[in-house]
Amino acid sequence: MGSQLVVVTGAGGFIGGHLVSDLRRQGRRVRAVDAKPHSEWYQAFDDVENIVADLKVKEACVAACCGADVVYQLAADMGGMGFIEHNKARCMLSVLTSTHMLQAALEAGVRRLFYSSSACVYSAEKQRSADVIPLREEDAYPAMPEDGYGWEKLFSERMCRHFHEDFGLVTRVARYHNVYGPDGTWEGGREKAPVERFEHDHDLGEWAADAFVHVHRRLHQGHPSDHGERD
């Protein structure tokens, strides 16, 4: 298990940092990649291969995927609703990272790739009522996702599907909903909406911690949508 190389992009971010931490505990050999300076990573570990690179550039993706067995593609320019509402073009430029990582993974012979998507692929009309109706995967269509960020995520989901159908690259996709918790973003404009509320309501503290633990466990229990065989 330890000899197979696992690449985590967006490793300097909140989810990526926790994922790298968990892979280390499993004894995996990890290459962590992020565009931020290493000093700005939310979690950093000296016993993994750390690379600072702009993955919008294909050559950087090729280097990141070299020798990899599994890739977790979490890299994206994103934040909470305040950020994505006012930075639609920046969010959509993440399609360069997603596309180049798929191309690089295919060229490198990567066995499978995980893509980190978002609940923003769903139409806002399906999420306006306080009486929450659980969303199904197929509810993303007919498509009317969040402008900017949601369209990039939905397009990249389709790219994952078609790279499997056309080229045989096994891909998996998960759609995250407001993930936050320890070592996450709490200020600066990229924080998630529940965090903004938590800053004014400390009674939410226990609920917030429980919600994060639940999401973190599910990330590693094999529940994402599959494109390709399950193994």
N, C-alpha and C positions, 0 to 999 in steps of 0.2 A: 504493500500500500504506500509506504513512504517514498518509494522510488519514482512514482508517477507524479509529474509536475502539474499542479493546479494553479491556474492564473486567475487572479481576482483584479478586475479593473474597477476604478472608483474605490480602491482600497483605503484611500485617505479619508473617505466619507464616513457617515454614521453607520449605515448597514454594512458597508464593505469592511470597516474596522472590526465589527463584531464577527463577521464571517471569517476573516483572517484569523482572529483569535480562536474561533471554534476549530478551524482546520488545523491550527497548530496543536491544539489539545488532542486531536485525532492522530497526530504524528504525520500529517501530510507535508510534502515538500511544496512550498508556496512561493509564487512570484507575485508581489503586490505592486500594482501600477496606479498612479494617479497624476493628474496635471498640476496639483498644488505642490508648492515647496514642501519637502519632507517635514520641516519644522511646523507646518500647519496641519498635518494629518491628525485626525481625531484620536486615533490609536496607531502607534508605530511599534514595530518589533524588530529587534536587531538580528534575530535568528531566522528571518526570511529574506528573500531577495527583493529589495525595494528599488523601484524604478520611478523616476519622475519623467513623464512624457506626455505630450499632447496627442491624444489618440484620435483627434480629428484628422491627423496626418497618417496616411496608410502605411508609410514606412515604419512609423512607431508601432502600429498594430502588428506588422509583420515581425518586428523584433520581440514584441510582447508575447506572441503566440509560438515563437520558435521552441520546439521540443515539448510543447504542452500536450497533456492528455485530456484535460477538462478545462473549460473556460467559463468563468462567471462574469458576464458582461453587465456590470452595474454602473459604468461610467456614464455620466450625463451632467449637463449644466442645468441645474434645477434647484427648487426650494419649495417653500410653502405657497399658498394661494396668492399671497401678496407679490411674491417674486415672479411666479409664472404669468400672472395677469399683466405685469408691466415689462416683461422680457420675452415676448412671444418669439421673436426672431432668434434670440440667443438659445432658447429652448429647442427650436426646430433645427438649429445647426448641429444638435446632437445626433441627427440622422447620419452625419458623416462618420462619427465614431461607431455607431451601430453597424452601418454598412461595411465600413473598412474592417471592423473586427470579424464580421461574418466571412468576408473574403479572405482575410488572413488566417482565420481558423481553418477554413476549407483547404487553403494552400498548404498549411502546416500539418494536415492530417489529424487535426484534433478529433477526439472520439465523440465528444458532445459539448454543447454550448448552452448555458443557461442565460436567458435574457430577463432583465428586471424591468417589468412594465408597470402600469399604474391604473388605479381606478378612474383616472381622468380619461381613459378611452371610452367610458360610458357617457351617454348623453346626460346633461345636467337635468333634463326634464324627468329622468327616472330617479332623481335623488333630491327632489325638492320637499317631499312630504316628511314630517316628523315621524309618521307611522312607517318606519323603514320596512320596505319589502326587499328581502334578500335578492341580490343581483345574480343572475346566471351568466356563464361565459358567453352564451349566444346573445345576451342582451346588449352587447356592444354594437349590434347591427339591427336595423339600418344605421349606418355610422353618422354620428354627429357629436364627436368627442369635444373635450375642452379645446378651445382655439389655441393653436400654437403647440404647447406641450403635449396635449392629448393626441393631436394628429400625428406628431412625431412618434409617439409610443405605439399607436395603432399601426402606422406604416411599418415600423420596425418589427412588430409582431408578424405582419404579413411576410416580411422579408425572411424571418426565421422559418415560417411555414414553408415558403417556397424554396429556401435553401435545402430544406429536408426533402421536399418533393422532387426537386430538379437535380440535386447534387448528392443526396444521401447523408448530409450532415445532420446528426441527431440533435434537435434543439428542444429546450423546455422554456416555458414562459410562466411567470407569476405576476399577478396584478396587485400591487401594494395599495393599502388604504391608510393614509395618515400615520405612517410608522414614525415613532419617536421614542425617546427613553434615555437611559444613561449614555453619556458621551455623545449626545446628539446636539443639534443646533438649537440654541435657546435665545439668540439675539442676532441682530445684524440684518434682518429682512428676509432671511431664508428659513426661519423657523416655521413649523407647521401650526395650523389653526388651533388644535388643542393645547399647544404650548402657550400660545398667546392668552388663552382662557385660563390656563393653570397659573400664570403669573398673577392673576387677580383673584384666584379661588384656590387656596391651599388645601381645602378639603378634598380636592381631586387627587392629592398626592398618592394615596394608596391605590386608587383606581388606575392611575396612569402607570404605576409600576407593574400592576397585574397585567394590564393590556400589553405592555412591551414584552413581558416574559412569554405571554401566549403567542405573539407574532414571531418572536425569536425562535421558539420551539418549532413552530410550523414551517419555518424557513428550512429547517434541516430534517423534516420528517417525510419529505418526498411527496408533497401534495400539489405541486404546480402542474399546469396543463402540459401535456406531452405532445411533441411533434416527433414521432418516431417511436421505436421500441422502448419498453421499460425494462431496465436491468439493474 
